[in-house]
């Protein structure tokens, strides 16, 4: 089943985000290589694809997991969690309708 992982960043966490980014991306690449990643990306803090020093306000991942518990476990182990980037992470089942 698909699950949505939506995270909200702590304020002023851009430096921590950039430091943890390689490990964060490696986990996403692993999901992609396994054919389980539907989409992933950050929320720019300003209306720009490259927000520069304004940074980001959070992230969204939609991926396949065997259960909600497995999706939650994966989200809890994200390097951004350990680095103190994320203030909150919400994991919910997701049903893709379109396209």
C-alpha positions as CSV (number, residue, x, y, z in Angstrom):
1,X,0.0,0.0,0.0
2,X,1.0,3.6,-0.4
3,X,1.8,5.9,2.5
4,X,2.3,9.6,2.8
5,X,5.1,10.9,5.0
6,X,4.7,14.6,5.6
7,X,7.3,16.4,7.7
8,X,7.5,19.9,9.1
9,X,10.9,21.4,9.7
10,X,12.0,23.3,12.8
11,X,12.6,27.0,12.2
12,X,16.2,27.8,11.2
13,X,17.1,24.2,10.4
14,X,18.6,24.7,7.0
15,X,22.2,24.1,8.1
16,X,21.2,20.8,9.8
17,X,19.1,19.8,6.7
18,X,22.1,20.4,4.4
19,X,24.4,18.4,6.6
20,X,22.0,15.4,6.8
21,X,20.9,15.6,3.1
22,X,23.3,13.0,1.6
23,X,22.1,10.3,4.1
24,X,18.5,11.4,3.6
25,X,18.8,11.1,-0.2
26,X,20.6,7.8,0.0
27,X,17.5,6.3,1.8
28,X,15.2,7.7,-0.9
29,X,17.4,6.3,-3.6
30,X,17.2,2.9,-1.9
31,X,13.4,3.1,-2.0
32,X,13.6,4.2,-5.7
33,X,15.9,1.3,-6.5
34,X,13.4,-1.1,-4.9
35,X,10.6,0.4,-7.1
36,X,8.8,1.7,-4.0
37,X,9.2,5.4,-4.3
38,X,6.3,7.3,-5.9
39,X,7.6,10.9,-5.2
40,X,9.6,12.9,-2.8
41,X,10.7,16.4,-2.3
42,X,10.9,19.4,0.0
43,X,8.6,22.4,0.5
44,X,10.5,25.7,-0.3
45,X,9.9,28.4,2.3
46,X,9.4,30.9,-0.4
47,X,7.7,30.8,-3.8
48,X,10.8,29.6,-5.7
49,X,12.2,26.3,-6.7
50,X,15.6,27.4,-5.2
51,X,14.8,29.2,-2.0
52,X,18.4,29.8,-1.1
53,X,18.9,30.9,2.5
54,X,15.2,31.0,3.1
55,X,15.4,27.2,3.2
56,X,12.5,24.8,3.4
57,X,9.5,24.2,5.7
58,X,9.3,20.4,5.4
59,X,9.2,17.4,3.1
60,X,6.8,15.0,1.4
61,X,7.4,11.4,0.6
62,X,4.9,9.0,-1.0
63,X,6.1,5.4,-1.1
64,X,5.0,1.8,-0.9
65,X,5.3,-0.1,2.4
66,X,3.8,-3.3,3.7
67,X,2.1,-1.6,6.6
68,X,1.5,1.7,8.4
69,X,3.9,0.4,11.1
70,X,6.6,-0.2,8.6
71,X,6.1,3.3,7.0
72,X,6.3,4.9,10.5
73,X,9.4,2.9,11.3
74,X,11.1,4.1,8.1
75,X,10.0,7.7,8.8
76,X,11.3,7.6,12.3
77,X,14.7,6.5,11.1
78,X,15.1,9.4,8.7
79,X,18.4,11.2,9.1
80,X,16.5,14.5,9.2
81,X,14.8,13.3,12.4
82,X,18.1,12.4,14.0
83,X,19.7,15.7,12.9
84,X,16.8,17.7,14.5
85,X,15.5,19.1,11.1
86,X,12.0,17.8,11.5
87,X,9.7,19.2,14.2
88,X,6.8,16.9,13.3
89,X,6.3,13.9,11.0
90,X,2.9,12.6,10.0
91,X,2.5,9.2,8.3
92,X,-0.8,8.2,6.8
93,X,-2.1,5.7,4.3
94,X,-2.4,7.2,0.8
95,X,-4.7,6.2,-2.1
96,X,-3.5,7.5,-5.5
97,X,-6.4,8.4,-7.7
98,X,-4.9,10.5,-10.5
99,X,-3.1,10.5,-12.8
